[in-house]
Amino acid sequence: MSGHSKFANIKHKKEKNDAAKGKIFTIIGREIAVAVKEGGPDPNNNFKLAAVIAKAKANNMPNDTINNGIKKAAGDTNSVNYKQYTYEGYGPNGIAIIVETLTDNANRTAANVRSAFTKGNGSIGAQGCVSFMFDKKGQIIIDKEECDTDADELMMMALDAGADDFNEEDDSFEILTAPEECENVRKALEDAGIAMVSAEVTMIPQNYVKLTDEEALKNLNRTLDLLDEDDDVQAVYTNLDED
C-alpha cells in the first residue's frame, strides 16, 4: 500500500454516520442498475454486475436490497438512463483530482463538480490533464485482524489467481491486479474464505504529493467534502499523501 493510508481511509468511511451509508448505497444502487442494463441480471454471465455485488457486500448492503435492485433494473431497463462522466482537475498546490460520476442530468453534475473545485480554490482541467499520473488497477484490501492466513500463503494464493503484486503493511494486506483480473482474484479469495475490506477497480497515483500548508489542506478538504456529498459522484481519486 506504499504507506498511503488506503486501509485507514476505508475504515473511516465505513464508520461514518447513516447519511454516509445512504450515500454509498445510492452509489452502488446506480451501479447495479447500469450493470444490469448493459449485461443482464445474472452475475454469473455479467462480470460488471458480479463486481458491483462484491462491492455492495463489502459495504454491508443487505442481500434483499441488492436483489431488489437487480430485479427492479431487470424489469424496467428503459428507466435506467444514467450516463458516466469523468472530470479531471487540480486542487490547491496542484493536487491532482479525478472525479467519476454517474448521472441522469449532465448539466447539474457538471455545475456541481465545477462549484466544488472553485470553492476549494481548485480548477477543472481538460480530459487527460491528470489521469496520466494514475494507474488503473484492481485493488483488494484485507484486514490483518480478520485474516488467519499466513502472509506467504495469502500472497501465493493471490498470485496464482492472477494478481500482479502483494504488499504487507502494519495492519493490512494490499493485492494489486490488472483491472480485468480483479474479479477473478476476489472470487478466488472469497472461495478460500478470505474476508476482504474492499475489492474494486481504482486509480492509484504513480507519485504522491504532501500538503504542508494548512490553508491549502483546508481548501482541498472543502472540495472533497462537497464532492462526497453529491449523489452523482461515484468516486474521487487524488494524489494527496495522507500520511
N, C-alpha and C positions, 0 to 999 in steps of 0.2 A: 504493500500500500504506500510505500515510499514515505511513510510517516505523515500523511496529509489528512488525517482525521476523518476519513470516509466513514469508518465504523462509528465513531463518536457522533458524527452528524446524523447518521441513520437512527441511532438510539435516541438522539434528541428529538428528531421528528416524530418518532413513534410515541414519545412521552408527552407530546403536545396535547392540548385540550380537544374536546369533542368537535369543535368547529374545524380544527385542522384535520381530524379524522374524516369529517364530512367532505372536506376538500379533496382528500386522497381518494375517497370512494367515488366522488364525482369524476375525477380524472380517469380512474380505472373503468367506470361505467361507460364513458365515452369511447375509451379504447376497445372495450368489449363490443360495443355497437359497430364500430368501424371494422373490427376484425371479422365479425360475423358477416357483415355486408360484403366484404372483399373475398372471404374464403369459406363461408358456410358455418353452421353451428356445431360441427363435430371437431373437437380439438385434436382428435387422432389424425384427421386429414387437413388440419388447419394449423400450421406451425405458429402463425402470429397469434391466434386465439389461445393456443396452449401456453405461449409465453405470457400473455396477459393474465390468464388464470393463475399461473405461478406467481406473478406479481401480486395479484389480489390476495392469494393465500398468505404470502409473506407479510402483507399488511393487515392480516386478520380480518379480511372481509368475509362475512358469513357465507357458507355454501349456498344457502337459499337465495341470498342477494345475487351471487354470481349466476346461479342457474336461472333466476328470474330475468336477469339482464340479457342472458343469451336467448331465452325464449322470446322476450319482447322484441329483441333485434331481429330474430329469425322470422317472427310473424309479421313484421312491419318494416321491411328493409327500405321501402321507399321513403320512410320518415327520417332515415339516418342521412343527414346532409352536412355532416361535419367535414371540414377540409383542414389539411395540415399546412401550417405556415411556420417558417423558421426566420427569426430575426437575429442579427448579429450587431454587436456594437462595443462601446468602450465605457467602462465606469471611471471613477476618479483615478488619476495617475496611470491611465492606460490599461487598467484591468480588463481583460477580455471577457465578454459575456455572450453566451448563446442562449436564445430563448426558443423553445419548441412549443407550439400552440396547436390546439385542435378546436375549431370554432365553426359556428353556423352564421357568423357575422364578421367578415374580414375587416370591415371598416372600423367596427367597435374595437376589435382586438388590436389592430394597428395603432389606433389612437391611445388605447390604454398602455400598450407597451412603450410607445414613444413618450408618454407622460411619465411613466416610471423611470425611464432613463433621464429625462430632463430634470425631474425633481431631485435626483441624486447627483446632479451635475455631470451626467454622462451624455452620450450621444449615440444614436443609431448609425450604423455604417452600411456599406453596400454588402450584398451577399458575397461571402467568401473572405471578408476582411479580417476575420479572426479564426474561422473554422480550421484553417491550415495549421493553427497552433495546437490542435487537439487530434487525438487518435480515437476513432470509433471502435470500441471494444465491448465484448461481453464481460461483465464483472460479477463475480459471486463472492459474497462476504459471509464468513462463518464465525460465530461467536465461540471463542475457545471454551468458555464456561459451559456451553451447550454441546460440546463435541468431545466424545470419549476416544475418538480415533487418533492413533499416533500420527504426528505431523508427516513423517516419511510415507506412511501408508496412505494418508489422505492425498498427498502430492502425487503418488503413483496412480492412485485411483482417478484423479482428475486428468493427469496427462494421458493415461490410457483411454479416457473417454473423449479426448480431443482438445484439452486445454493447451494453451501456449506457455503459460507462466504461472508460478505459485510463489506467493510471498507470505512470510510469517511475521506478525507484529506482536507486541506485548499481549494484546487482548483479543486478537482475531487472526484469521487466515484470509487472504485475498487470492482468488483464482481469476486469471485473465484468459479470455478466449477470443477467437475471431467472432464477429457478430453472428454469423450463421451457425456457429458451433455452440453458442451459449445454451440453447435449449437442450441439446444432446447431453452436455456436461451436467446441467442442472438435473435432468431426468436420471442420469446415472447415479448422481449423489443422492437424490431422493429415494431411488430404489434400494440404495445401500443404507438407508435410514439416517442420512446426514441432515441435520437441521440447518437451514440457511436463513440468515438475517435478510438478505436480498439477493436477487438474481435478475439482472437486467442488462440490456444493451445501453451503454452510456458513452459519454465523451470525456476522455481523460486527457488533461493538459500534458503537453510534452515538457513544459517547464512551468514552475510555479513562481508567483510574484508575491513578495512580502509587502504588506502595507503597514508602515510605522506611524504615519500621520493620522492622528485621532479624528480629525475633521473629515479626511478622505474616507476613513473606515466608516464613519457615521453616515456619510452620504451614500456609500456603496450599500450599506445595510438598509438604507431607506429604499433604494431601488429594488433590492432583493425582496424586502418585505412586501412592497407593493405588487411585485410580480407573483409572490407566493399567495397573495390574497385574491388574485384574479383566477376565476374558474376556467378561463380559456387557456391558461398557461399549464402545459403538461410537465415541462421540465426546464430547469435553468442550470447552465454549466458556467463555471468561471475558472480562471487560473490563479485564484487567490490562494496563497499559502496560509492555511488557517491554524497552523501550529503556533 
